[in-house]
Amino acid sequence: MPDVSELVKKGKALLVEGNFEDALAYFEQALLLNQNDSDIWNQKGAALRSLGRYDEALECFNKSLEMDPTDRHSS
């Protein structure tokens, strides 16, 4: 089973490639292993935003900011 960092790395690569559905799946897998990482929530939000799922994306960005209010990369 891949670790969280491998899942996030693969998800980010897929996001850059424009493969948003698969990227989202990797970020969701990573969150199953670590719910407390603001970067993963932010990445999931980016994938959702790219898919036009704005309400869900906003929830992820808000969760990321709750965990790390100083994060300048959210949204």
TIPA-824955 format. One line per field, with one value per residue: residue number from 0; chain; x, y, z of N, C-alpha, C in turn. Coordinates in pm, 1 decimal. Example, Ala and Ser with C-alpha at 12.3 -4.5 7.8 and 13.67 -1.06 7.14 Angstrom:
% TIPA-824955
seq	c(0|1) $
mol	c(A|A) $
nu	c(1319.0|1285.0) $
nv	c(-569.0|-225.0) $
nw	c(780.0|708.0) $
cau	c(1230.0|1367.0) $
cav	c(-450.0|-106.0) $
caw	c(780.0|714.0) $
cu	c(1320.0|1290.0) $
cv	c(-330.0|3.0) $
cw	c(780.0|787.0) $
This chain:
% TIPA-824955
seq	c(0|1|2|3|4|5|6|7|8|9|10|11|12|13|14|15|16|17|18|19|20|21|22|23|24|25|26|27|28|29|30|31|32|33|34|35|36|37|38|39|40|41|42|43|44|45|46|47|48|49|50|51|52|53|54|55|56|57|58|59|60|61|62|63|64|65|66|67|68|69|70|71|72|73|74) $
mol	c(A|A|A|A|A|A|A|A|A|A|A|A|A|A|A|A|A|A|A|A|A|A|A|A|A|A|A|A|A|A|A|A|A|A|A|A|A|A|A|A|A|A|A|A|A|A|A|A|A|A|A|A|A|A|A|A|A|A|A|A|A|A|A|A|A|A|A|A|A|A|A|A|A|A|A) $
nu	c(85.5|62.3|230.6|125.2|262.4|342.2|94.4|-3.8|190.8|153.9|-111.4|-83.1|72.8|-107.8|-302.2|-168.8|-143.9|-400.0|-579.6|-823.0|-1021.4|-890.6|-681.9|-824.5|-915.3|-673.2|-605.7|-819.5|-771.5|-532.3|-625.9|-774.2|-576.6|-452.9|-610.8|-549.0|-389.6|-331.5|-244.2|-319.8|-598.9|-621.2|-522.9|-712.2|-930.2|-849.6|-859.5|-1133.2|-1237.3|-1140.6|-1296.1|-1534.1|-1686.0|-1771.5|-1883.8|-1810.2|-1535.7|-1490.0|-1553.2|-1338.3|-1119.8|-1181.0|-1158.8|-886.7|-782.7|-878.4|-717.9|-465.1|-430.0|-251.3|-189.0|-114.6|-171.6|-418.3|-727.9) $
nv	c(-118.9|218.6|502.6|807.8|1032.8|941.6|904.2|1167.6|1291.5|1159.9|1233.9|1514.2|1523.6|1417.6|1614.3|1833.4|1733.2|1750.0|1554.6|1536.7|1383.4|1139.9|1247.1|1351.7|1112.6|1006.9|1201.5|1168.8|908.2|956.6|1121.7|940.4|815.4|1021.0|1260.6|1506.7|1683.8|1982.8|2051.4|1836.1|1856.8|2102.3|2040.9|1851.9|2022.2|2183.3|1999.9|1938.6|2193.2|2224.4|2040.9|2164.6|2145.2|2334.5|2398.4|2180.1|2204.0|2448.1|2375.7|2204.5|2382.3|2555.5|2379.9|2323.4|2576.9|2605.8|2424.9|2527.7|2836.6|3022.8|2950.4|3042.7|2943.6|2835.2|2811.4) $
nw	c(0.0|-88.1|61.5|229.6|124.2|-128.3|-252.0|-255.7|-412.7|-660.1|-707.6|-734.7|-967.6|-1153.7|-1141.7|-1255.3|-1511.0|-1594.2|-1539.0|-1362.8|-1225.6|-1157.4|-1007.4|-792.0|-677.6|-580.3|-387.5|-213.8|-122.9|12.2|215.7|361.2|498.2|633.6|784.4|881.0|738.1|602.2|346.5|182.6|191.2|66.0|-190.2|-271.0|-282.0|-497.2|-707.1|-708.1|-765.8|-1023.8|-1149.8|-1152.0|-927.0|-715.0|-458.5|-299.0|-325.9|-197.3|65.6|118.8|93.8|304.8|520.5|506.1|566.0|827.0|959.8|909.3|941.4|839.7|586.5|269.2|24.2|-17.6|-189.3) $
cau	c(0.0|145.0|216.5|54.9|339.8|336.2|-39.9|-12.6|279.0|86.3|-228.5|-38.3|115.5|-230.1|-366.7|-94.7|-174.4|-539.3|-658.3|-876.3|-1093.5|-792.5|-611.9|-916.0|-913.8|-549.2|-614.1|-914.0|-700.1|-436.5|-700.7|-811.8|-460.1|-415.0|-716.4|-503.8|-289.3|-399.6|-205.7|-401.5|-731.9|-607.9|-508.7|-843.7|-1011.0|-807.4|-912.5|-1278.1|-1261.0|-1114.0|-1408.5|-1654.9|-1759.5|-1725.4|-1925.0|-1723.9|-1400.8|-1488.1|-1546.5|-1200.7|-1033.3|-1210.0|-1101.3|-743.1|-754.3|-902.6|-601.0|-347.3|-480.2|-146.8|-166.3|-142.8|-194.4|-556.0|-822.6) $
cav	c(0.0|339.2|591.1|932.7|1121.8|887.9|932.3|1311.3|1319.8|1110.9|1319.4|1643.8|1503.1|1401.7|1745.3|1912.1|1674.8|1775.8|1434.9|1579.8|1274.9|1049.1|1323.1|1355.7|980.3|994.2|1286.5|1106.6|796.7|1014.6|1170.1|825.0|783.5|1137.5|1362.7|1629.6|1750.7|2092.1|2050.6|1737.8|1917.2|2206.9|1974.9|1795.8|2136.4|2224.4|1901.2|1959.4|2319.6|2198.5|1961.4|2246.5|2109.8|2448.4|2392.7|2082.6|2261.9|2549.1|2304.2|2156.0|2497.4|2602.7|2282.9|2346.8|2700.8|2581.4|2354.0|2612.1|2969.4|3102.3|2895.3|3141.2|2875.4|2787.2|2872.6) $
caw	c(0.0|-94.5|176.6|203.1|37.3|-264.5|-303.2|-282.4|-527.0|-780.1|-727.1|-786.7|-1106.5|-1232.9|-1145.1|-1354.4|-1642.7|-1627.0|-1509.3|-1234.1|-1157.2|-1097.2|-903.1|-678.4|-614.7|-503.2|-268.6|-121.0|-59.6|107.0|331.0|443.6|580.8|713.4|775.9|945.1|655.9|531.6|205.1|110.2|176.9|-35.4|-320.7|-303.8|-322.5|-631.6|-801.2|-714.8|-836.3|-1165.6|-1199.4|-1144.7|-804.9|-637.1|-317.6|-232.5|-324.1|-92.5|192.9|136.3|119.0|439.8|614.1|500.9|638.8|969.3|1010.9|895.6|903.9|773.7|453.0|165.1|-102.6|-27.7|-283.5) $
cu	c(89.6|127.2|155.6|132.2|340.2|200.7|-54.0|72.0|213.0|-36.2|-190.8|3.9|-7.2|-304.5|-301.2|-126.6|-318.4|-630.1|-719.6|-947.9|-995.3|-714.4|-696.1|-914.8|-787.8|-553.3|-711.0|-850.8|-603.0|-508.2|-751.6|-699.4|-420.0|-516.2|-668.5|-395.8|-358.4|-365.2|-290.6|-542.3|-729.7|-599.5|-641.3|-937.0|-977.8|-863.3|-1063.7|-1312.5|-1242.7|-1225.1|-1540.1|-1740.5|-1723.2|-1763.7|-1836.6|-1580.7|-1389.5|-1480.5|-1404.2|-1105.7|-1055.1|-1150.0|-949.5|-705.8|-780.3|-780.3|-476.7|-390.6|-377.7|-119.6|-208.6|-178.9|-337.6|-636.5|-748.8) $
cv	c(124.6|425.9|724.1|1020.3|1073.7|918.0|1079.4|1347.9|1278.2|1197.9|1454.6|1632.4|1490.8|1534.8|1833.3|1864.1|1701.9|1656.3|1451.3|1470.0|1180.6|1118.8|1325.9|1222.4|960.5|1079.4|1228.9|987.2|848.7|1063.1|1056.7|788.4|898.2|1249.9|1500.1|1703.0|1857.0|2093.9|1952.1|1792.8|2024.1|2146.9|1913.4|1907.6|2182.7|2129.0|1920.1|2086.7|2299.3|2117.9|2040.0|2217.1|2212.3|2443.9|2296.4|2135.1|2363.4|2485.0|2256.1|2270.9|2550.9|2509.6|2301.4|2470.2|2687.8|2516.2|2441.8|2750.1|3056.4|3054.8|2995.0|3076.1|2828.1|2876.3|2941.8) $
cw	c(0.0|29.5|132.1|104.8|-107.1|-328.9|-341.7|-404.3|-658.1|-811.7|-785.4|-933.0|-1197.9|-1247.1|-1251.3|-1495.8|-1686.8|-1604.7|-1369.6|-1156.1|-1086.9|-986.7|-776.3|-603.6|-530.7|-377.1|-166.3|-50.0|45.7|232.8|419.3|539.8|672.3|692.2|822.5|867.6|571.6|382.6|125.3|89.8|69.1|-176.0|-365.5|-350.4|-463.5|-736.8|-818.4|-790.4|-987.4|-1230.4|-1197.3|-1022.9|-696.5|-490.2|-239.7|-221.9|-211.5|45.8|221.3|166.5|260.0|544.6|621.2|582.3|788.2|1032.6|1011.5|847.8|830.7|631.7|347.2|32.4|-120.4|-119.3|-392.5) $
